[in-house]
Amino acid sequence: MTPTPEWYDSPDSEQMTIPTMKRGMTAFLITGDAARNKVQTMPGGGYATVQIELPRNWDKLMAELGYQALKEFYLH
């Protein structure tokens, strides 16, 4: 049981909660193509689509940490 947060309008002082993130079992799918308007639905529910934008100097930031440039990960 988890204490009910103050912002949640409920008379209950506790709620049963189910963990949604487990080590090795949580999917993160990151894709990109601004020219498409497609969404992939995954079985099991609980997934959301969120747009992220990387900084213009992403490759430089990653190079400083020893990672390859983003273009090295493109599928051809």
KEMIPA-64906 format. One record per residue (C-alpha): residue number from 1; residue in three letters; x, y, z. Coordinates in steps of 0.25 Angstrom, whole numbers. Each point is the difference from the previous one (the first is absolute). Layout:
! KEMIPA-64906
<r><k>NUM</k><r>Ala</r><east>X</east><north>Y</north><up>Z</up></r>
...
This chain:
! KEMIPA-64906
<r><k>1</k><r>Met</r><east>0</east><north>0</north><up>0</up></r>
<r><k>2</k><r>Thr</r><east>4</east><north>14</north><up>-3</up></r>
<r><k>3</k><r>Pro</r><east>-4</east><north>13</north><up>7</up></r>
<r><k>4</k><r>Thr</r><east>-10</east><north>8</north><up>-9</up></r>
<r><k>5</k><r>Pro</r><east>7</east><north>13</north><up>-5</up></r>
<r><k>6</k><r>Glu</r><east>-6</east><north>13</north><up>5</up></r>
<r><k>7</k><r>Trp</r><east>-4</east><north>4</north><up>-14</up></r>
<r><k>8</k><r>Tyr</r><east>-8</east><north>-13</north><up>-3</up></r>
<r><k>9</k><r>Asp</r><east>-15</east><north>3</north><up>4</up></r>
<r><k>10</k><r>Ser</r><east>-3</east><north>-13</north><up>7</up></r>
<r><k>11</k><r>Pro</r><east>-5</east><north>-3</north><up>14</up></r>
<r><k>12</k><r>Asp</r><east>10</east><north>-12</north><up>1</up></r>
<r><k>13</k><r>Ser</r><east>12</east><north>2</north><up>8</up></r>
<r><k>14</k><r>Glu</r><east>7</east><north>-11</north><up>-8</up></r>
<r><k>15</k><r>Gln</r><east>-1</east><north>-6</north><up>-13</up></r>
<r><k>16</k><r>Met</r><east>5</east><north>-13</north><up>-6</up></r>
<r><k>17</k><r>Thr</r><east>11</east><north>2</north><up>-10</up></r>
<r><k>18</k><r>Ile</r><east>6</east><north>-8</north><up>-11</up></r>
<r><k>19</k><r>Pro</r><east>15</east><north>2</north><up>-4</up></r>
<r><k>20</k><r>Thr</r><east>0</east><north>4</north><up>-14</up></r>
<r><k>21</k><r>Met</r><east>15</east><north>0</north><up>-2</up></r>
<r><k>22</k><r>Lys</r><east>9</east><north>-12</north><up>2</up></r>
<r><k>23</k><r>Arg</r><east>15</east><north>-1</north><up>-2</up></r>
<r><k>24</k><r>Gly</r><east>2</east><north>-7</north><up>-14</up></r>
<r><k>25</k><r>Met</r><east>-15</east><north>0</north><up>-3</up></r>
<r><k>26</k><r>Thr</r><east>-3</east><north>15</north><up>-3</up></r>
<r><k>27</k><r>Ala</r><east>0</east><north>4</north><up>-15</up></r>
<r><k>28</k><r>Phe</r><east>5</east><north>13</north><up>-5</up></r>
<r><k>29</k><r>Leu</r><east>-2</east><north>1</north><up>-15</up></r>
<r><k>30</k><r>Ile</r><east>7</east><north>13</north><up>-6</up></r>
<r><k>31</k><r>Thr</r><east>-3</east><north>3</north><up>-14</up></r>
<r><k>32</k><r>Gly</r><east>1</east><north>12</north><up>-9</up></r>
<r><k>33</k><r>Asp</r><east>-6</east><north>5</north><up>-13</up></r>
<r><k>34</k><r>Ala</r><east>-6</east><north>13</north><up>0</up></r>
<r><k>35</k><r>Ala</r><east>-6</east><north>-3</north><up>-14</up></r>
<r><k>36</k><r>Arg</r><east>-9</east><north>-11</north><up>5</up></r>
<r><k>37</k><r>Asn</r><east>-13</east><north>0</north><up>8</up></r>
<r><k>38</k><r>Lys</r><east>0</east><north>-15</north><up>4</up></r>
<r><k>39</k><r>Val</r><east>-1</east><north>-6</north><up>14</up></r>
<r><k>40</k><r>Gln</r><east>3</east><north>-14</north><up>4</up></r>
<r><k>41</k><r>Thr</r><east>-9</east><north>-6</north><up>11</up></r>
<r><k>42</k><r>Met</r><east>7</east><north>-10</north><up>9</up></r>
<r><k>43</k><r>Pro</r><east>-8</east><north>-12</north><up>6</up></r>
<r><k>44</k><r>Gly</r><east>-1</east><north>1</north><up>15</up></r>
<r><k>45</k><r>Gly</r><east>-5</east><north>14</north><up>2</up></r>
<r><k>46</k><r>Gly</r><east>7</east><north>11</north><up>8</up></r>
<r><k>47</k><r>Tyr</r><east>8</east><north>6</north><up>-11</up></r>
<r><k>48</k><r>Ala</r><east>0</east><north>14</north><up>-4</up></r>
<r><k>49</k><r>Thr</r><east>6</east><north>8</north><up>-12</up></r>
<r><k>50</k><r>Val</r><east>8</east><north>12</north><up>4</up></r>
<r><k>51</k><r>Gln</r><east>8</east><north>9</north><up>-10</up></r>
<r><k>52</k><r>Ile</r><east>14</east><north>3</north><up>5</up></r>
<r><k>53</k><r>Glu</r><east>10</east><north>10</north><up>-7</up></r>
<r><k>54</k><r>Leu</r><east>15</east><north>-2</north><up>1</up></r>
<r><k>55</k><r>Pro</r><east>8</east><north>13</north><up>1</up></r>
<r><k>56</k><r>Arg</r><east>7</east><north>4</north><up>-13</up></r>
<r><k>57</k><r>Asn</r><east>14</east><north>-3</north><up>7</up></r>
<r><k>58</k><r>Trp</r><east>-4</east><north>-15</north><up>4</up></r>
<r><k>59</k><r>Asp</r><east>11</east><north>-6</north><up>-8</up></r>
<r><k>60</k><r>Lys</r><east>10</east><north>9</north><up>6</up></r>
<r><k>61</k><r>Leu</r><east>-5</east><north>-3</north><up>14</up></r>
<r><k>62</k><r>Met</r><east>0</east><north>-15</north><up>-2</up></r>
<r><k>63</k><r>Ala</r><east>14</east><north>0</north><up>-6</up></r>
<r><k>64</k><r>Glu</r><east>5</east><north>7</north><up>13</up></r>
<r><k>65</k><r>Leu</r><east>-6</east><north>-12</north><up>7</up></r>
<r><k>66</k><r>Gly</r><east>6</east><north>-10</north><up>-9</up></r>
<r><k>67</k><r>Tyr</r><east>-12</east><north>-4</north><up>-8</up></r>
<r><k>68</k><r>Gln</r><east>-1</east><north>-1</north><up>-16</up></r>
<r><k>69</k><r>Ala</r><east>-7</east><north>11</north><up>-8</up></r>
<r><k>70</k><r>Leu</r><east>-15</east><north>-2</north><up>-1</up></r>
<r><k>71</k><r>Lys</r><east>1</east><north>-3</north><up>-15</up></r>
<r><k>72</k><r>Glu</r><east>8</east><north>-13</north><up>3</up></r>
<r><k>73</k><r>Phe</r><east>-13</east><north>-6</north><up>5</up></r>
<r><k>74</k><r>Tyr</r><east>-9</east><north>3</north><up>-12</up></r>
<r><k>75</k><r>Leu</r><east>-6</east><north>-12</north><up>-7</up></r>
<r><k>76</k><r>His</r><east>2</east><north>0</north><up>-15</up></r>
